[in-house]
Each structure stands twice: as C-alpha cells, then as structure tokens.
Amino acid sequence: MSLKFCHYLNRHRTKNLKKTCSKYLQIFCRFFFSWVIGIKPFPIKLEDEANYIRVANEAEFKGAEFENKATGWIHYPAISIDEDIISADEDLKSVGKINIFSDDSKMEQGVGSAFCAFDSQQSIIKTWQARLQDKNSILQAELVGIREAINYATTTAIETKIWSDSQSSLKANANQKTTTPIARQIQESFLQSSNIRLGWIKVHVGHTGNEKADELAKGAIVSTEVPLLQIPFPRSSTERELKEIALAKWQKH
C-alpha cells in the first residue's frame, strides 16, 4: 500500500470520525439543554404521554363526579349585577351593618371552607364551616364560603358586606360568562338580593374577621364534626392525579 493511499484513508477516517462525534455531541447537547431549561426531550415526552394514556384507560370515573362547565351568558347582557355590588378593590370605609368574612384553606389533610359574621358591635353572630373533597380546588372552596355567606345574609334582610381575600373568586363572580357553576349560583343570588355586597380585603395584614375566617377554614379540615360537602371536582385535579401515577410508573421502570 502506497504512502499516499495511507494518507488518503487516514484523512477520510478522521473526517468520518469527526462527523460521527459531532452528531453524538449534538444529540447530547440537545438532551442536556432540554433538561436544563425544563423541556423534556421529545422521546421521553412521548413515553410520558403513552404512560398517561395507559393509566387513563385503566382508571374508572363517574361523570357525576366532575364539574360541568357552564357556557354562554347567565342572563341577557342588559340584566347584570351593578358594579358597586362586587368590587375587587379594597374599600374599608364601605362596610355593612353586618360584615361577613369568607375564607378557604387547602393542605395535605384536605380542603376547608368557612365564614364568620360580625354585627355592628364587632361581635361574632354566626360561623359556618365545611370540608370539601381532597380533589376540590381552592377556588371552589372560596366560592362555597361566599355562597353560604350569601345564603345566611338573605335570611337577615340587613345591609351586609361579604369580604373575601380571593381576587380570582371575585373576578369569577363578576364575570357574566363565567364557566364556574358555583359562581353562577352566586350571581343569581345577587340578582335576587338588594341588601348584599361583596368586596376584597387584603390577606394576613391583621384584619380580625379575615384572620378568624382563616382559622375556621383550617379547623374545618381536621374537624370530625363539620359536614363533608360532595361538590363535583374540576377535571384538572384528575388530570394531575393521572399524570402523577403515570410518572411514578415510568420512574419504576
């Protein structure tokens, strides 16, 4: 074999080796940087989805367990709740003769909802507590507390202000096209009641009523004496659960 031919072979071997190494390096970098920025590489993501589908097919669910999203307008646009009835701005000067504070809590042990009502002398005249199912959302817990506070306020016929520290629940209640069933129930109650308003209050800044409602909501989670509400849970909670099961199965393999 001539020296010239040997140089030719070495040159092409080196070139092919560089190409091969470059391809592997590109694959490695693609996978590495995908993990660094939090995006799973496509093959792994595909396997995750396959596991999720298998788990979902094996699971059994009842349609009644899920919250059915509402669609369309609650009423004709001309029939609406006055803007001063539901306010997302804190206005501590705008109080009622009765002030009700609603709150919720979600911990590993479960989900709780509560409200406490104060008269004009700052004395507690009514409290309410309940547990929700573990799959119920924090928004559902807050809305249930507001709904029950409204139900109580309608029995008094006294000017009442309900306070919530949840901006999301206030927005849901003010939205005439909200898809949340409980928020729609609340809007119906507001349209039929003239003595109730709903406002926002800052959380954890020392408001006595808000702190008491928070205490009651947390207490509801661990109490064996409060009622357990059977409220259809959002589909998103089941999707999260299925993904967690699928991930656990994938990790075992």
Secondary structure, DSSP 8 states (H G I E B T S, - for coil): --HHHHHHHHHHHHHHHHHHHHHHHHHHHHHHHHHHTT---HHHHHHHHHHHHHHHHH----GGGB-----S-SS-TTS---TTTB-SS--TTS--SEEEEEEEEEETTEEEEEEEEE-TTS-EEEEEEEEE-TTS-HHHHHHHHHHHHHHHHHHHTS-EEEEES-HHHHHHHH-TT---HHHHHHHHHHHH-SSEEEEE--SSS--HHHHHHHHHHHHHHH-SSS-B----B-HHHHHHHHHHHHHHHHHH-
